[in-house]
């Protein structure tokens, strides 16, 4: 189920032209809050919000999944969507560069996804 969830999330991000999409496999780490992070960025707050909305819509349509929790939609700078086993982080580009989330989990296996036009 996680694989299908991640594939659907990545597809939704690609639909809204999200950039630098990666997934981090945290399943081998004690104390990790979930088994996977999916991270991407966008150039504007409007695009961050559109990506987050697109993820929610596509996951509900295709998998009947709703996020357990959503944070950050008010500002559109960094939206986190929590699907229990998979947490999605949609950053505005400058904030992603600042927080360097992937570096915090540098030992985690990473999958990069190419942009699909």
Backbone torsions as a table, in degrees:
resi	resn	phi	psi	omega
1	UNK	NA	-39.0	-179.7
2	UNK	-59.6	-41.5	-179.1
3	UNK	-60.2	-45.8	179.1
4	UNK	-64.6	-39.0	177.9
5	UNK	-60.8	-48.3	-179.8
6	UNK	-63.6	-44.1	179.2
7	UNK	-60.3	-39.9	-179.5
8	UNK	-69.3	-41.5	176.7
9	UNK	-60.2	-49.3	-179.2
10	UNK	-60.3	-42.8	177.8
11	UNK	-60.2	-40.9	178.7
12	UNK	-65.4	-39.2	177.7
13	UNK	-65.0	-45.0	179.3
14	UNK	-62.1	-36.9	178.3
15	UNK	-58.6	-32.4	-177.9
16	UNK	-102.0	13.7	175.2
17	UNK	62.3	37.1	173.3
18	UNK	-65.7	153.8	-174.6
19	UNK	-112.2	157.1	171.7
20	UNK	49.3	54.9	-176.1
21	UNK	-80.7	127.0	176.0
22	UNK	-137.0	153.9	167.8
23	UNK	-122.1	141.4	179.1
24	UNK	-113.9	128.4	178.9
25	UNK	-91.2	106.8	-177.6
26	UNK	-100.1	7.7	-173.2
27	UNK	-63.0	-22.7	-179.5
28	UNK	-91.2	6.9	-176.1
29	UNK	-107.6	123.2	174.5
30	UNK	-64.3	136.2	175.9
31	UNK	84.1	-1.4	176.8
32	UNK	-66.4	141.2	-175.8
33	UNK	-76.5	-13.0	179.7
34	UNK	-156.7	177.5	-179.9
35	UNK	-91.7	-22.3	179.3
36	UNK	-145.3	144.4	165.6
37	UNK	-108.5	140.4	166.1
38	UNK	-117.1	128.8	-174.4
39	UNK	-127.8	139.3	174.0
40	UNK	-152.0	175.1	176.3
41	UNK	-141.5	165.4	-179.3
42	UNK	-143.7	161.6	-173.9
43	UNK	-89.7	-7.1	-179.9
44	UNK	-145.1	160.5	177.3
45	UNK	-65.1	-33.9	178.5
46	UNK	-63.9	-40.5	179.6
47	UNK	-70.7	-37.6	175.8
48	UNK	-57.4	-47.5	-179.8
49	UNK	-64.3	-40.4	179.8
50	UNK	-64.4	-40.0	178.4
51	UNK	-64.8	-47.3	-180.0
52	UNK	-60.0	-45.0	178.2
53	UNK	-62.9	-41.2	179.8
54	UNK	-62.6	-38.9	177.5
55	UNK	-63.2	-48.9	-179.4
56	UNK	-59.0	-45.4	-178.1
57	UNK	-63.6	-47.7	-176.0
58	UNK	-67.3	-39.9	179.7
59	UNK	-66.9	-35.4	177.7
60	UNK	-71.2	-45.1	-179.3
61	UNK	-61.0	-47.5	-171.7
62	UNK	-89.4	-34.0	-173.6
63	UNK	-121.6	-2.4	-177.4
64	UNK	57.5	38.2	179.4
65	UNK	-108.4	133.7	171.5
66	UNK	-113.0	148.0	177.2
67	UNK	-67.7	145.9	175.4
68	UNK	-70.3	-35.8	-178.6
69	UNK	-154.5	146.3	175.5
70	UNK	-131.4	131.2	178.7
71	UNK	-128.6	144.3	170.5
72	UNK	98.1	-2.6	-178.6
73	UNK	-64.6	-25.3	-177.8
74	UNK	-60.3	-39.5	-176.1
75	UNK	-100.4	-29.4	-178.3
76	UNK	72.5	16.0	179.2
77	UNK	-90.2	-38.3	179.6
78	UNK	-152.9	110.2	179.7
79	UNK	-107.6	130.5	175.8
80	UNK	-114.2	127.5	177.4
81	UNK	-115.0	121.1	-175.1
82	UNK	-103.3	111.6	175.8
83	UNK	-108.1	36.1	179.0
84	UNK	66.2	-73.5	-179.6
85	UNK	-81.4	-22.5	-179.0
86	UNK	-127.8	126.4	175.5
87	UNK	-113.8	129.1	-178.3
88	UNK	-103.9	133.0	177.1
89	UNK	-118.0	118.2	177.5
90	UNK	-112.9	110.4	-175.8
91	UNK	-104.2	149.8	160.6
92	UNK	-72.9	142.4	-169.0
93	UNK	-50.8	-45.9	-178.4
94	UNK	-61.2	-39.2	-179.6
95	UNK	-70.4	-35.2	177.4
96	UNK	-63.3	-42.6	177.3
97	UNK	-62.4	-36.1	-178.1
98	UNK	-72.1	-47.8	-174.3
99	UNK	-81.9	-25.3	175.7
100	UNK	47.6	50.8	-176.1
101	UNK	-53.8	-41.2	-178.6
102	UNK	-61.6	-31.6	-179.5
103	UNK	-69.2	-26.1	177.3
104	UNK	-66.6	-26.5	-180.0
105	UNK	-118.5	43.4	-173.2
106	UNK	-60.0	-26.0	-179.3
107	UNK	-83.8	-8.2	-177.5
108	UNK	-76.3	139.2	173.9
109	UNK	-59.3	132.7	-176.0
110	UNK	-119.6	139.1	172.7
111	UNK	-116.6	127.8	176.3
112	UNK	-101.4	142.2	-179.3
113	UNK	-115.8	129.3	178.9
114	UNK	-76.1	150.7	175.8
115	UNK	-69.8	132.7	177.4
116	UNK	-112.5	115.7	-177.8
117	UNK	-75.8	NA	NA
